[in-house]
Every structure is written in C-alpha cells, then in structure tokens.
Amino acid sequence: MLIPKNVFSIGKFTDQDCTRYALGGVRLERGEAGEAIAIATDGRRLVAVEWDDSNNKNAAGQLGSGEAVENYETIIPVDDWREAEKTLTLPDNKRAKVVGNAIAPKAVENENESQRKQREAVEKTIAKRSIYGQCYCDESTTNGSVKLSSTDGQKTRSLECKTADGRFPNWRDVIPNDDKLKTEYVSLTIDWQLLAQACEVVAKAANAGADQRGVELLVPIGEAASDGEQRESDGQPVLIRHNVDAKVTGVVMPMATDQRPKR
C-alpha cells in the first residue's frame, strides 16, 4: 500500500490516552473494491481517507511484494506514523524532481518493433518512478509488525514497527452510506478555511467553558422538487451558532456553482 504524504495529516486525530479502544494509532485497511483507506479518531472526531492505490504494484522489486492483500487491516501507532511521515516521505516539490515529468509515447497504428520497445521502456521507467517519495506499507507482513519504507531512486529507507494492540471502533457505522447521503443530507460546497475560522470565532466570542466547546450548524434544506427529490440548497448561508449562547451567530456563504473552478 502506497501512502501519499497528505494522508499523514490525519495522525492528529488520534488519542494515545484511550484504554478502551486502540485510538492511539492510524488504521490502514483494504476496502471491498481493493481501495486503500486510512482512518483515525480520538473518540470525538473521525477522519477516513480513501485513495487510488493503483501504483502499489510498482513497488514490487523495489520496496516489497507490491501485493494488495484482500481484507488487509493494521493499526500503526501514531508515534511511528509521525516518524514515517518525517523520514519516509518527500514534500511535493522535491518528489516532483525525483519522479520527473516523462510522458510515455502513445501506441500508434502499425507500430514497429523499435517503437514498441522504446514506448515500453519509457512506460517502465515512469512506473518505477511513480512510487518515489511515498511511504510503502508492506501488506505481506503478518507477524504483529509492519514494515514501512520508501525510496527516492538513490536511497531506500525503512521503518519497522509493532502494530497497536486493541480493538478499533467500527468506523463505518459513523459515516453515512450513500443511500442516507442522498435522502437525509443536503449538499453544500463551502470554503473549509472560512468555516473553520467562523466556528472558532463563534466559540471564543461565546466564552465557552471547557465542557461547552460545541457549536451548532444550521444548514438550509433545499426545496422539494415535483419528483419528490430534494434540491441542493445552493447559495443559501450556513449559520453557525453557539449551542449555549445563541446570541453569538456566524454566517458562511456556500460557493456559487458558477464560481467553481472549470476543468
């Protein structure tokens, strides 16, 4: 399993002091379709990240077996998780340099033997470099430890750690499935930085005590269409109100549909 650098940020949502569940680590697993998933929770917040792991096979012969194990699961202690981010991953700008920008030539009609060999050689090089600067988790390890490693094409670094003991909460019960998302939720696209800043200011302005840290989100529900479906409430403000002192209210406007980046 190849773990992109940005996925390591979820390590901040762990709880090393929890004794009931194994919340002091980041859980890695394979989904039903073979996708890679990382989950972290501190009992109050939970983040699950899913990403395309198709380059995993390119680690074969370089860092490990490159094998994607069905129903694979492990829990990496957060201290080792942070150490792996620090020593085994490269920032995007440095990773771009070692990966390079080679583009494989497309197969053409009536391709001769020389052209085919040249194309396949470039494809092989690109596949080999695609794992550079990413942390690789060897899924073939099953002895209570997990091996993490990476390469930049010149050096290979490794970190072997014991897996965390204990039971991880059933995180799938927390995140609504697609059916619930379609029928019980309204979709709004909001600038995440503005939302986070507004929540923080509202909580502070209300002088919330240590046991009153929550804020209340009032999300407008779209109008019901003639077919019974719920329309997206685009353009309506999301109200942020402290759940104890309702005199403190914040407003965040969703991003207008026509202002979203064009591809």
N, C-alpha and C positions, 0 to 999 in steps of 0.2 A: 504494500500500500504506500503510495507516494503522498506525502502530506505537504501541501503548499504552505509557504511561510505565513500567509494571512490567517490560516486556520488556527495557528498557535495562540491567537489573541483570546480564545475562549478559556484559557487557563485561569484567568482572573475570576471566573465564576465558580471556583471550587471552594470547599470548606474542609480544611485539614483537621479541624477540631471535632468533626462529627464522628460519633462512635456507632450510631445505629446503621448507617449506610456507608458505602465506600464513596463518599463525596470528595475525598481528598485527592482525586485523580481525574483524568480525562478518559472517557470510554471511547474506544475505537471499535467499529463493527462493520460488517458487510450487510447491506440490505438485501431484500429478496431478489432484486434485479442485478445484484453484484456491485452496486454503487458503494462508495466509501462514505462513512458517516462518523463524525466526532461529536460527542455530547459531553457537556459539563453543567453541573448545577451545584448551588450552595444551599439548596432547600427552599430558597425564596425566588431565585431566578434560575432559568434553564435556557441553554442555547444548544441547538442541534444544527450542525452544518453538514450538508451533503454536497459532494463534488464529483466531477468526472475523473475517474481514475484509470482511463484507458491507457495511459503511458506506463502503468505499473509493469507491464510485460517487458518494457525496455530496460528494466533493472536487471533482468536475467543475465548472468555472466559478469555483471559489473558490481552489484551490491548484494545480490541474493538470488533466490529462485525466480523472482518475478511472478510467483504464483498467487492468484487470488483465491483464498480458501473460502468455500461456501460456509455461511453462518459464522464466520470468524468474529471473535469478540475478545477484547482485553481491556484492562484498565491500567493506564500509565500514571504513576504517582506524579503530582504536579511539580515537585522539585526536579524530577528527571525530565518532565515535559518542558520546563523552562530552560533547563540545561541543553536540551536538544535544539530548541529554538536558537539559543545563543551560539552553539558551537557547530551545528549541522546544517543551518540554512543560510542562504545569501540574500541580501536585500535585492529588490527588483532590478536596480540599476547595475549591480555587479553581476547578477545572474544573467542579464541580457548580454553582457560582454562575453561570458564563457559559453553561453548557448549559441550565440551568433545569430545571424539572420539569413542563413542559407535557405533557398527555396528550391524544392525538388522540381525538376522539369516534368511537364505533363507528358504522359504517353501519347504518341502521335500515331496516326494511321501509317501502316507499312513501316513500323519502327524496325531498324536493322539491329543486328546483334550488338554492335558497338554502342549505339544509342541506348539500348536497353540496359547494358552493363553500366553505362555512365549514370543513367537515371537511378538504378537500383543502388549504386554506390553512394549517391547523394542522399537518397532516402534512408539508407542505413546510418549514415553519419548524423542526419537530423534526429533519427530515433534515438541514437546513442546519447546525443547531447540534451535531449528533452528532459532528462532526469537531473541534470546538473543543478546544484544549488537547492534541491528539495530533499526533505528528510524521508528516508525509506524505512518502513516498518516491515520486517521480515515475518510474514504470517505463518511460515513453516515452523517457527519456534513454539514448542508446546510444553516446555518443562518448568513452567512457573516464572519464566523470564521472557523478556522481549528484547530483540536486538534492533537498534536504530542506527542508521548510517547514512552517509551522503558522500558525494564526490563532486569535484569541480573540473574533472578531466585530468588533473595533475595529482591530487592527493585524495585519499579516501579516509574518512574519519568515522569512528564507530562509538556507540554508547550502548552498553548492555545493562539493563535494569530489571529488578524484580517487579512483577506485576502486583498491583494493590490487592490486598485481601478484602473480603466482604462482599456484600450484595449491593448492586447498583439499582436505584429505583426504576420502575417501569416507565420510562420517559415517554413512550408512545401514548400512554393514557392521558398525558398532559396536553399534547399538541393535537388540536382538532384534525380529523381526517378530511379528505376532500369534500365529502358529502356535507359535513357540517359547515365547512367554509363557504359552500355555495348557498346554503339555506339559512344559516344563522349569523352570518357575518356580512358586513358591508365593506367594500374595498375603497381605501383612500391612499393616495400617494403623498407623503409628507416629507419635507426636508428633515432628516433624522437629527441633525445638529440643532435646528431650531426647536424641535420637540423636546430634546434633552435639556436644552438651556431653559426653556419655558417651565418645564417641570421642576427644575432645580430652584428657579427664582420663586415660583409659587410656594414651594415647600418652605423656603427660607423666610419669605415675607410673612408667612402664617405663624412663624415662631414655633414650628412643630417640635414637640419633645422627642426623646429617643424612641418612645413607643408609638409615635404618631408620624411616621415618615411617609405614609402613602399619600398619593394624590389621585384624584378622580378624573377620568377622561370621559367627556360627554361627546359621543360620536353621532352625528346626524345620520338618520336612516333614510335611504333613498325612497322615492315614491314607488308604489307598487304599479307595475305596468298592467296592461289589459290581459296579458297572458299569465298573470299571477307571479311573474318573476320580479325580484327586487332590483331596481335600477341602482347603479353606482351613484353615490352621493358626491359627485364631482364638484368642487368649487365651494362647498359649504365648510365653514370653520369648525375645527375641533376645539372644544372648550376644556380647559384644564383647571380644575377646582380642588382646593384642599378639602379633604373629606371630613375635616372637623370644623374649620373656619371657612364657610362658603363666601365670606366677604372678599377673599383673595381669588381672583379668576384670571386665567391667561387664555390667549387665543392664538391658534396656529392655523394658517390657511393652507389647504392642500395645494399641491402643484397643479396648475391648469393643464388639461390634457394636451392642448395645442402648444404648450411650452416645453414639453418633454423632448429630450434630445432625439433628433432624427438619425436613422441609420442609413 
